[in-house]
Amino acid sequence: MELKVLTTKEENPSLKEAQDFVGGLVELVNLPNGDQMLVNEEGIMKKLPINDPASSALGQPILGNAIILVGDARWD
């Protein structure tokens, strides 16, 4: 499983780009430090594998690919 960390406005993914990367519907999760994580909303239903780096960042299991948005890369 992959975890991307994006930090600049230029790296900010469109909804379509985020959907392509996570493999489906996107759910935005706010991290405790104020950053955001984009995950597959249907990860459990699709039985996606655990993403260890993303799970560590959030402190709970994350399934499938994820994107962390930091600073200017954050979605409004």
VEXFI-746402 format. One record per residue (C-alpha): residue in three letters; z, y, x. Coordinates in Angstrom, 1 decimal, always signed. Layout:
<nodes>
<node><res>ALA</res><c3>Z</c3><c2>Y</c2><c1>X</c1></node>
...
</nodes>
This chain:
<nodes>
<node><res>MET</res><c3>+0.0</c3><c2>+0.0</c2><c1>+0.0</c1></node>
<node><res>GLU</res><c3>-0.8</c3><c2>+3.5</c2><c1>+1.2</c1></node>
<node><res>LEU</res><c3>+1.3</c3><c2>+6.7</c2><c1>+1.1</c1></node>
<node><res>LYS</res><c3>-0.5</c3><c2>+10.0</c2><c1>+1.8</c1></node>
<node><res>VAL</res><c3>+1.4</c3><c2>+13.1</c2><c1>+2.6</c1></node>
<node><res>LEU</res><c3>-0.5</c3><c2>+16.3</c2><c1>+1.9</c1></node>
<node><res>THR</res><c3>+0.8</c3><c2>+19.8</c2><c1>+2.9</c1></node>
<node><res>THR</res><c3>-1.9</c3><c2>+22.4</c2><c1>+2.4</c1></node>
<node><res>LYS</res><c3>-3.6</c3><c2>+24.0</c2><c1>-0.5</c1></node>
<node><res>GLU</res><c3>-6.9</c3><c2>+22.7</c2><c1>+0.9</c1></node>
<node><res>GLU</res><c3>-5.6</c3><c2>+19.1</c2><c1>+0.7</c1></node>
<node><res>ASN</res><c3>-4.4</c3><c2>+19.5</c2><c1>-2.9</c1></node>
<node><res>PRO</res><c3>-6.1</c3><c2>+16.6</c2><c1>-4.8</c1></node>
<node><res>SER</res><c3>-7.9</c3><c2>+17.1</c2><c1>-8.1</c1></node>
<node><res>LEU</res><c3>-6.7</c3><c2>+14.9</c2><c1>-10.9</c1></node>
<node><res>LYS</res><c3>-9.8</c3><c2>+12.7</c2><c1>-10.4</c1></node>
<node><res>GLU</res><c3>-9.1</c3><c2>+12.3</c2><c1>-6.7</c1></node>
<node><res>ALA</res><c3>-5.4</c3><c2>+11.4</c2><c1>-7.4</c1></node>
<node><res>GLN</res><c3>-6.5</c3><c2>+8.9</c2><c1>-10.1</c1></node>
<node><res>ASP</res><c3>-8.9</c3><c2>+7.3</c2><c1>-7.7</c1></node>
<node><res>PHE</res><c3>-6.3</c3><c2>+7.0</c2><c1>-5.0</c1></node>
<node><res>VAL</res><c3>-3.5</c3><c2>+5.6</c2><c1>-7.2</c1></node>
<node><res>GLY</res><c3>-5.9</c3><c2>+3.4</c2><c1>-9.1</c1></node>
<node><res>GLY</res><c3>-5.4</c3><c2>+4.7</c2><c1>-12.6</c1></node>
<node><res>LEU</res><c3>-3.3</c3><c2>+7.1</c2><c1>-14.7</c1></node>
<node><res>VAL</res><c3>-1.3</c3><c2>+9.5</c2><c1>-12.6</c1></node>
<node><res>GLU</res><c3>+2.4</c3><c2>+10.3</c2><c1>-13.1</c1></node>
<node><res>LEU</res><c3>+4.0</c3><c2>+13.2</c2><c1>-11.3</c1></node>
<node><res>VAL</res><c3>+7.5</c3><c2>+12.5</c2><c1>-10.0</c1></node>
<node><res>ASN</res><c3>+9.7</c3><c2>+15.3</c2><c1>-8.6</c1></node>
<node><res>LEU</res><c3>+11.5</c3><c2>+14.3</c2><c1>-5.4</c1></node>
<node><res>PRO</res><c3>+15.1</c3><c2>+15.3</c2><c1>-4.8</c1></node>
<node><res>ASN</res><c3>+14.0</c3><c2>+17.6</c2><c1>-2.0</c1></node>
<node><res>GLY</res><c3>+11.6</c3><c2>+19.6</c2><c1>-4.2</c1></node>
<node><res>ASP</res><c3>+8.4</c3><c2>+17.8</c2><c1>-3.1</c1></node>
<node><res>GLN</res><c3>+6.3</c3><c2>+15.9</c2><c1>-5.6</c1></node>
<node><res>MET</res><c3>+5.0</c3><c2>+12.4</c2><c1>-5.7</c1></node>
<node><res>LEU</res><c3>+1.9</c3><c2>+11.2</c2><c1>-7.6</c1></node>
<node><res>VAL</res><c3>+2.1</c3><c2>+7.5</c2><c1>-8.6</c1></node>
<node><res>ASN</res><c3>+0.3</c3><c2>+5.1</c2><c1>-10.9</c1></node>
<node><res>GLU</res><c3>+1.8</c3><c2>+5.4</c2><c1>-14.3</c1></node>
<node><res>GLU</res><c3>+1.0</c3><c2>+1.8</c2><c1>-15.1</c1></node>
<node><res>GLY</res><c3>+2.1</c3><c2>+0.3</c2><c1>-11.8</c1></node>
<node><res>ILE</res><c3>+4.5</c3><c2>-2.1</c2><c1>-13.6</c1></node>
<node><res>MET</res><c3>+2.0</c3><c2>-3.2</c2><c1>-16.2</c1></node>
<node><res>LYS</res><c3>-0.7</c3><c2>-3.8</c2><c1>-13.6</c1></node>
<node><res>LYS</res><c3>+1.8</c3><c2>-5.7</c2><c1>-11.4</c1></node>
<node><res>LEU</res><c3>+1.0</c3><c2>-3.6</c2><c1>-8.4</c1></node>
<node><res>PRO</res><c3>+2.8</c3><c2>-4.4</c2><c1>-5.1</c1></node>
<node><res>ILE</res><c3>+5.8</c3><c2>-2.4</c2><c1>-4.0</c1></node>
<node><res>ASN</res><c3>+5.0</c3><c2>+0.6</c2><c1>-1.7</c1></node>
<node><res>ASP</res><c3>+7.9</c3><c2>+0.5</c2><c1>+0.7</c1></node>
<node><res>PRO</res><c3>+7.4</c3><c2>+4.0</c2><c1>+2.3</c1></node>
<node><res>ALA</res><c3>+7.0</c3><c2>+5.6</c2><c1>-1.1</c1></node>
<node><res>SER</res><c3>+10.0</c3><c2>+3.7</c2><c1>-2.5</c1></node>
<node><res>SER</res><c3>+12.1</c3><c2>+4.9</c2><c1>+0.5</c1></node>
<node><res>ALA</res><c3>+11.1</c3><c2>+8.5</c2><c1>-0.1</c1></node>
<node><res>LEU</res><c3>+12.1</c3><c2>+8.4</c2><c1>-3.8</c1></node>
<node><res>GLY</res><c3>+15.1</c3><c2>+6.0</c2><c1>-3.5</c1></node>
<node><res>GLN</res><c3>+13.7</c3><c2>+3.7</c2><c1>-6.2</c1></node>
<node><res>PRO</res><c3>+10.9</c3><c2>+1.2</c2><c1>-6.3</c1></node>
<node><res>ILE</res><c3>+7.3</c3><c2>+2.6</c2><c1>-6.4</c1></node>
<node><res>LEU</res><c3>+4.4</c3><c2>+0.3</c2><c1>-7.1</c1></node>
<node><res>GLY</res><c3>+0.9</c3><c2>+0.9</c2><c1>-5.7</c1></node>
<node><res>ASN</res><c3>-0.5</c3><c2>+3.8</c2><c1>-3.7</c1></node>
<node><res>ALA</res><c3>+1.2</c3><c2>+7.1</c2><c1>-3.8</c1></node>
<node><res>ILE</res><c3>+0.7</c3><c2>+10.7</c2><c1>-2.7</c1></node>
<node><res>ILE</res><c3>+3.5</c3><c2>+13.1</c2><c1>-1.6</c1></node>
<node><res>LEU</res><c3>+2.7</c3><c2>+16.8</c2><c1>-2.2</c1></node>
<node><res>VAL</res><c3>+4.6</c3><c2>+19.2</c2><c1>+0.1</c1></node>
<node><res>GLY</res><c3>+4.7</c3><c2>+23.0</c2><c1>+0.0</c1></node>
<node><res>ASP</res><c3>+1.3</c3><c2>+24.5</c2><c1>-0.8</c1></node>
<node><res>ALA</res><c3>-0.2</c3><c2>+21.1</c2><c1>-1.8</c1></node>
<node><res>ARG</res><c3>+2.2</c3><c2>+20.9</c2><c1>-4.8</c1></node>
<node><res>TRP</res><c3>+0.7</c3><c2>+20.9</c2><c1>-8.3</c1></node>
<node><res>ASP</res><c3>+1.7</c3><c2>+23.8</c2><c1>-10.6</c1></node>
</nodes>
